[in-house]
Every structure is written in C-alpha cells, then in structure tokens.
Amino acid sequence: MPQGCFYEDILALEGDKEIGDKLNKIIAKIAERNDLKGVIDSVDFNDNTKLGEGKAMIDTLSNLVKIFADLSLGAHGALDDDLLGDAYEYLMRHFASESGKSKGQFYTPSEVSLLLSLLLGIDENTRQDKSIYDPTCGSGSLLLKASSLAGKKGLTIYGQEKDISTTALCKMNMILHNSATADIAKGGSSTLSNPFFIKNGMLQTFDYVVANPPFSLKNWTDGLSIDPKSKQVINDSFNRFEDGTPPEKNGDFAFLLHIIKSLKDTGKGAVILPHGVLFRGNAEAQIRKNLLLKGYIKGVIGLAPNLFYGTSIPACVIVLDKENARARKGVFVIDASKDFKKDGNKNRLRDQDVQKMRHF
C-alpha cells in the first residue's frame, strides 16, 4: 500500500475542504500500485455535478467516510465473514433488478448460478488446478459461485467481458470474494471476434465452462466475415463453426459453438440460452443435429419464464459433456417451467427446484 493511502489516511479526510481531490489521488495511487487501473479509479470524487459543490460535496463525502469509520475491517471484522463480498453481490443484484433491460444482463441470479455449478459436478473434492471459464462473464457471479463449491481454495478462474465498465465490476467482485488471481480479460472487444485466451494459436481449453451470454445477439458477426454464397465464416482461425454457421442476426449458437471449442476433451459445460435454440430450424437445426450426433449435449433443462434480469422470456440450460460423448446414446430432458416462486416482479428458483434439477 503506498504511503499516505492507508485506511486511517482516508478516515482523516472527514471534513477536509479538499476531500474529493484527495480521495481521487489516494485511489489513483492504490490503483497504480496494485494493477487496478480502470477497476477502482473510475469514480470521480471531485465531480460537482453528482456530489454537489462546496459544503454540500464536503458533507456528502464526509458522510461516506463516516460509514467506513463505523465498519470493523480487521482480522476479526467484516472481512472475516466475507461481508464485503456478500454486500457487493447484494448491491449488484439490486442494481440489476432496478436497471431493467439496459443493464440487467450483466448479472446471473445466484440460485441459477448454483444450479449450473451443481450440474457440472463441482464439489469440495474438485481440485484447485481445475480451470473454469466464462466467455461472457458479466459481473463474474457464475464463476464465483462455481469456484465457491470447490472448497476454500476454489478453482482457477478465467473470464472475458466485452463491456469495460462491467469488466471493472467483475474484477472488484473477484477481489472481494478472495479470488484476486482470477484472469479477467479487459473489456472492449467481443469474445466471438477477438477471444482473449489463446494457446499455441488455438483457443485455450478448460475443464469447465459456464455462461449466460446475451440472448439472440443480432450483431455477433461484428469482426467476423461470412461468405454470402457459402454462408461460411471465412476468417475464423479457430474452426469454431465446423458444425455450421449460425444465422447472421442471431448469435445463440455462435456462443454455444465457441464454448464447445473451449472445452477440453474431458470438459463439461452449462450454458443458459433462450428456448428458441431447442426448436428453431434451418441452419440452427443442422447445428443442433450435428452436436447431438457427436454426443456433446448431455441434457436440456427448460426453465421458467422471467427468471433473468433484462428479459422475461423463458430460457433453458444446455448441459455439455465431452468426456463421455462417444458413448452417449440419449439426452436427458427436464421440464422445470413450473418450478419457481414469485418474488416481486420476477420469478426465482427455490432451493427445492435447484435440488430437483441437479439430479438427472
């Protein structure tokens, strides 16, 4: 920690006429020293359009400092109970709930995250060197839930997120949940057109992949080129579309194909997609047939509508398993469309629903 940037130094700023400017400088120094630029320094504590001017700003920021003064952050305080991580998770859920369609997609409800983790078979006996990847990781809630089931040491975490602001949210979430070593790719580009995790010229592969990609993304081909005659992607060096090219205005299968290519030969995945992937025809029907013939799809769970922030349409979980693909002779299917409880204007999975779906 840089000199002059300790907890006590921040508390001492209460009532200071230059509290906003000094807070900015302290945060900037901490970000510089700890490779957290763009994560903790994106807020301007000297912004009079949001914090007021003169005494109003001083009072607002002083009150903020007072809140932290009342918290016990020592070895036997809040951090001991993972209180900060839980509080951060709560705030993100609240923000997703209040933001509607514009921002809700960055957060996967915790009970859905738990379901996906259980479907992968992750438990306290899963080794720390097992890797888990989310190509559209949002705030990182899926990754953290899966890692938490693997015991105190967790899993080796990888994630990529296009939105720069959400990437910062994810990195902070990792830090507050004792997963600061998680490799979260910097935002700014799509996983489909510019995947970050590459090894020896090919996509890096992982033991587990979880994902809740944006539903039916219309511009998934941005950065990719499709031949108008053959309808083949002609500039994908990772052979992700050998089982077919998804429709140009719908990226659901594009993400699924990327995920399958990102799994090790023994890898397992769980992906949330809209119900349409189960029955839409033409190119998607052919891709679906090819994946079933290869045995990659282990099962499908149809979820209730209105479970996710940002959309009310029903979704499904596609469960992938490469390890036993050749021997697979069938696919398990669960209709869980009526398994939920009402929670305000949303539906939520109950613990009994999750436990029912995990046993197939």
C-alpha positions in Angstrom: 0.0 0.0 0.0 1.5 3.4 -1.0 2.4 5.8 1.8 -0.4 8.1 2.7 -3.1 5.7 1.3 -3.9 3.6 4.4 -7.4 3.3 5.9 -6.5 5.8 8.6 -5.5 8.4 5.9 -8.9 8.1 4.3 -10.7 8.5 7.6 -8.6 11.6 8.4 -10.2 13.3 5.4 -13.5 13.8 7.1 -14.4 17.5 6.9 -11.4 18.3 4.7 -12.1 21.1 2.2 -10.2 19.2 -0.5 -11.7 15.8 0.4 -12.8 15.0 -3.2 -9.4 15.7 -4.8 -7.5 13.9 -2.1 -9.7 10.8 -2.3 -9.1 10.8 -6.1 -5.3 10.9 -5.5 -5.3 8.2 -2.9 -7.4 5.8 -5.1 -5.2 6.6 -8.1 -2.1 5.7 -6.2 -3.6 2.4 -4.9 -4.8 1.5 -8.4 -1.3 2.2 -9.8 0.5 0.1 -7.2 -1.9 -2.8 -7.4 -2.6 -3.1 -11.1 -6.2 -1.9 -10.6 -6.4 0.9 -13.1 -9.9 1.1 -14.6 -11.2 -1.0 -11.7 -11.2 1.2 -8.6 -10.4 4.6 -10.1 -13.4 5.0 -12.4 -15.3 7.2 -9.9 -14.5 10.9 -9.7 -14.9 12.0 -6.1 -14.5 15.6 -7.2 -17.5 15.6 -9.6 -19.7 18.5 -8.5 -22.4 17.5 -11.0 -23.1 14.4 -8.9 -21.8 15.3 -5.4 -22.7 18.9 -5.2 -20.5 21.9 -4.7 -18.6 23.4 -1.8 -20.0 22.4 1.6 -22.5 20.0 0.0 -19.8 17.9 -1.5 -17.7 18.0 1.7 -20.6 16.8 3.7 -21.6 14.1 1.2 -18.1 12.6 1.1 -17.5 13.1 4.8 -20.7 11.1 5.5 -19.4 8.4 3.1 -16.1 8.2 5.1 -18.1 8.0 8.3 -19.8 4.9 7.1 -16.5 3.1 6.7 -15.3 4.5 10.0 -18.0 2.5 11.7 -17.0 -0.8 10.0 -14.6 -3.2 11.5 -12.3 -4.3 8.7 -9.6 -6.0 10.8 -8.7 -9.7 11.0 -11.8 -10.4 13.2 -14.1 -7.9 11.5 -16.2 -7.7 8.4 -13.7 -9.4 6.0 -13.7 -12.5 8.3 -17.3 -13.2 7.3 -16.9 -12.3 3.7 -19.4 -9.5 4.5 -18.0 -7.1 1.9 -18.3 -9.7 -0.9 -21.8 -10.6 0.1 -22.7 -6.9 0.3 -21.3 -6.3 -3.1 -23.2 -9.2 -4.5 -26.4 -7.9 -3.0 -25.9 -4.4 -4.5 -25.3 -5.9 -7.9 -28.5 -7.9 -7.7 -30.4 -4.8 -6.6 -28.8 -2.8 -9.4 -29.7 -5.5 -12.0 -33.3 -5.6 -10.6 -33.7 -1.8 -10.8 -31.9 -1.3 -14.2 -34.2 -3.4 -16.3 -33.2 -4.4 -19.8 -30.4 -2.0 -20.3 -28.1 -3.3 -17.6 -29.7 -6.5 -16.2 -27.8 -8.8 -18.4 -24.6 -8.4 -16.5 -25.8 -10.4 -13.5 -27.0 -14.0 -13.3 -29.2 -14.7 -10.2 -27.3 -16.7 -7.6 -29.7 -19.6 -7.5 -29.3 -20.1 -11.3 -25.5 -19.8 -10.8 -25.8 -22.5 -8.2 -27.8 -24.8 -10.5 -25.2 -24.6 -13.3 -22.3 -25.3 -10.8 -24.1 -28.3 -9.5 -24.8 -29.6 -12.9 -21.1 -29.6 -13.6 -20.5 -31.8 -10.6 -18.2 -29.3 -8.9 -17.9 -30.0 -5.1 -15.4 -29.7 -2.2 -13.3 -32.6 -3.8 -12.7 -30.7 -7.0 -9.0 -29.7 -7.3 -7.9 -26.1 -7.3 -5.9 -26.6 -10.5 -9.2 -27.4 -12.4 -10.0 -24.4 -14.6 -13.3 -22.7 -15.2 -14.1 -20.2 -17.9 -16.9 -17.8 -18.8 -16.7 -16.2 -22.2 -19.3 -13.5 -21.3 -18.6 -13.3 -17.6 -20.5 -10.1 -16.7 -20.0 -9.4 -13.0 -18.5 -12.8 -12.5 -21.3 -14.2 -10.4 -21.4 -17.6 -12.3 -17.6 -18.1 -11.9 -17.6 -17.2 -8.3 -20.5 -19.5 -7.4 -18.8 -22.4 -9.2 -15.5 -21.7 -7.5 -17.1 -21.5 -4.1 -18.4 -25.0 -4.3 -14.8 -26.3 -4.8 -13.9 -25.5 -1.2 -11.7 -22.8 0.3 -9.1 -22.8 -2.4 -11.7 -22.6 -5.2 -10.9 -23.1 -8.9 -8.6 -21.4 -11.4 -10.8 -18.7 -12.9 -10.8 -17.2 -16.4 -13.3 -14.8 -17.9 -13.9 -12.3 -20.7 -16.4 -9.5 -20.8 -17.0 -7.0 -23.6 -18.3 -4.1 -21.6 -15.4 -2.1 -20.0 -17.5 -0.9 -17.0 -18.8 -4.4 -16.3 -15.2 -5.8 -16.5 -14.3 -3.4 -13.7 -17.3 -4.7 -11.7 -16.2 -8.3 -12.3 -12.6 -7.6 -11.2 -13.8 -5.9 -8.0 -16.2 -8.8 -7.3 -13.3 -11.2 -7.6 -11.2 -9.2 -5.2 -13.9 -9.0 -2.6 -14.5 -12.8 -2.8 -10.8 -13.7 -2.3 -10.3 -14.5 -6.0 -7.9 -11.7 -6.9 -5.8 -14.0 -9.0 -8.7 -14.6 -11.4 -7.7 -13.9 -15.0 -10.4 -11.5 -16.3 -9.7 -10.2 -19.8 -10.0 -6.4 -20.3 -13.2 -5.3 -21.9 -13.6 -3.6 -25.3 -14.0 -6.5 -27.7 -16.3 -9.4 -28.3 -15.3 -13.0 -27.3 -16.5 -14.2 -30.7 -14.4 -11.9 -32.9 -11.5 -11.4 -30.5 -11.2 -14.2 -27.9 -8.6 -13.3 -25.3 -7.5 -16.8 -24.2 -5.4 -18.4 -26.9 -2.7 -21.0 -26.6 -0.4 -22.1 -29.5 -2.6 -20.4 -32.0 -5.7 -22.2 -30.9 -8.4 -21.4 -28.3 -7.3 -22.3 -24.8 -9.3 -25.1 -23.4 -10.8 -25.5 -19.9 -12.1 -28.2 -17.5 -15.4 -26.3 -17.0 -17.2 -23.6 -18.9 -20.3 -21.7 -17.6 -22.0 -18.9 -19.5 -25.1 -16.7 -19.7 -24.5 -15.0 -23.0 -26.7 -12.2 -24.3 -29.8 -13.7 -25.8 -30.2 -13.8 -29.6 -27.4 -11.2 -30.2 -28.0 -9.6 -33.6 -24.5 -8.3 -34.2 -22.5 -11.4 -33.3 -20.7 -11.3 -36.6 -19.1 -7.9 -35.9 -15.4 -8.5 -36.6 -16.1 -11.8 -38.5 -16.8 -12.2 -42.2 -19.4 -14.6 -43.7 -19.2 -15.6 -47.4 -22.5 -14.6 -49.0 -22.7 -17.7 -51.1 -21.4 -20.5 -48.9 -22.6 -18.8 -45.7 -19.4 -19.9 -44.1 -17.3 -17.8 -41.6 -14.2 -17.2 -43.6 -11.9 -15.5 -41.1 -12.3 -17.7 -38.0 -8.9 -19.4 -37.4 -10.2 -21.5 -34.5 -12.6 -23.7 -36.5 -15.5 -23.0 -34.2 -18.1 -23.2 -36.9 -17.3 -26.5 -38.5 -20.7 -27.8 -37.4 -22.5 -25.0 -39.1 -22.8 -21.2 -39.3 -25.5 -19.6 -37.1 -27.9 -17.1 -38.6 -26.3 -13.7 -39.1 -28.8 -12.0 -36.9 -28.9 -14.5 -34.1 -25.8 -15.4 -32.0 -27.1 -18.0 -29.7 -25.4 -21.0 -31.4 -22.3 -18.9 -32.1 -21.7 -18.7 -28.3 -22.6 -22.4 -27.9 -20.1 -23.4 -30.6 -17.4 -21.1 -29.1 -18.0 -22.8 -25.7 -17.8 -26.3 -27.1 -14.5 -25.4 -28.7 -13.2 -24.0 -25.4 -13.8 -27.3 -23.5 -11.0 -29.9 -23.0 -11.7 -33.4 -24.3 -12.9 -34.2 -20.8 -14.5 -30.9 -20.2 -18.0 -30.1 -19.0 -20.2 -27.0 -19.6 -23.5 -25.5 -18.7 -24.9 -22.7 -20.8 -28.1 -20.5 -20.4 -29.8 -19.9 -23.8 -33.3 -18.9 -24.9 -35.8 -21.7 -25.6 -35.6 -21.0 -29.3 -32.3 -22.9 -29.6 -34.3 -26.1 -29.0 -36.7 -25.9 -32.0 -35.6 -23.2 -34.5 -35.0 -24.6 -38.0 -32.7 -24.1 -41.0 -29.1 -23.5 -40.1 -29.7 -23.9 -36.4 -31.5 -27.2 -36.8 -28.4 -28.5 -38.7 -26.0 -27.4 -36.0 -28.2 -28.9 -33.3 -28.3 -32.2 -35.2 -24.5 -32.2 -35.6 -23.9 -31.6 -31.9 -26.4 -34.3 -30.9 -24.7 -36.8 -33.2 -21.3 -36.0 -31.7 -22.8 -36.6 -28.2 -21.7 -33.2 -26.8 -25.1 -32.4 -25.4 -25.8 -34.4 -22.2 -29.0 -32.7 -21.3 -31.5 -29.9 -21.5 -33.5 -28.2 -18.7 -36.4 -25.9 -19.6 -36.6 -23.1 -17.1 -39.5 -20.9 -16.0 -40.0 -17.6 -17.7 -39.0 -14.3 -16.1 -36.1 -15.6 -14.1 -33.5 -13.3 -15.5 -32.9 -9.5 -15.3 -33.3 -7.8 -18.6 -35.7 -10.3 -20.2 -38.8 -12.1 -19.3 -38.6 -14.9 -22.0 -38.1 -18.5 -20.8 -34.6 -19.9 -21.1 -33.0 -23.3 -20.9 -29.8 -24.8 -19.7 -27.8 -26.8 -22.2 -25.5 -29.2 -20.3 -22.4 -30.3 -22.2 -20.1 -33.2 -21.5 -17.2 -34.1 -23.9 -15.8 -36.8 -21.7 -18.4 -39.4 -22.4 -19.6 -38.0 -25.8 -18.9 -41.0 -28.0 -20.7 -43.4 -25.7 -23.7 -41.2 -25.2 -26.9 -42.7 -26.6 -29.5 -40.2 -25.3 -30.2 -36.8 -23.8 -31.9 -36.1 -20.5 -34.7 -33.5 -20.7 -36.3 -31.8 -17.7 -39.3 -29.5 -17.9 -38.9 -27.1 -15.0 -41.2 -24.4 -16.4 -43.4 -24.5 -13.3 -40.6 -24.7 -10.8 -40.3 -21.3 -9.2 -41.7 -18.8 -6.7 -42.8 -15.2 -7.3 -40.5 -12.6 -5.9 -41.9 -9.1 -6.7 -42.0 -8.7 -10.5 -39.6 -11.6 -11.1 -39.6 -15.3 -10.7 -37.0 -17.1 -8.6 -35.8 -20.7 -8.3 -36.3 -22.2 -4.8 -33.8 -24.5 -3.2 -36.1 -27.4 -3.8 -36.2 -26.5 -7.5 -32.4 -26.5 -7.8 -32.1 -29.8 -6.0 -34.7 -31.4 -8.2 -33.0 -30.3 -11.4 -29.4 -31.2 -10.3 -30.4 -34.9 -10.1 -30.9 -36.3 -13.5 
